[in-house]
Each structure stands twice: as C-alpha cells, then as structure tokens.
Amino acid sequence: MPYRLYAVVLLLLLVLTFISIAITDINLGAFTVVGALLLASIKSGLVLVYFMHLKFDKAYIQIMVGMVFILFIAIVLVTFFDYYFR
C-alpha cells in the first residue's frame, strides 16, 4: 500500500480524535456518550481495515471480525438498555 494512503488515514484519525475531544465540551445530554462511542467505533474500524490490513485478508477472517464487531455492538446495546430502564 502506498504511504500516502496511510498518511490520509492518519490525518483522518487525528481529525476524528479532535472531534471526539471537542464533543465533550458540547452539551448533548445523553447523546454525548453515543457520539463518543460512534466516533470511537469509526476510528477503530479505520485502524482495523488499514493499519491491521483487514482489507487484504481472506474472506473468512473478515467474516469472523465482522461477527465479533456485531457481538460488541450487541453488548453495548444491552448495556445501554440496562442503564436506560433502571
């Protein structure tokens, strides 16, 4: 992969990091946590795809990582529902 793509992904990760820092100063109520988790998920996806070379792995490895990601989303949703209905 060309180094330029890595540089673009790095800059995108830095921009998303600064956005996640800035979102803490904005009063969004309960959506602050949701926004922070969404940004963290996007950043982790970029790291998985480009820096861990998941984009170029075999299909079964991509499917396994996708299933783990779906499980992670399910656990986060269950945690939110548990917190919300208390």
Secondary structure, DSSP 8 states (H G I E B T S, - for coil): --HHHHHHHHHHHHHHHHHHHHTTTS--TTHHHHHHHHHHHHHHHHIIIIIS-GGGS-HHHHHHHHHHHHHHHHHHHHHHHHHHT-
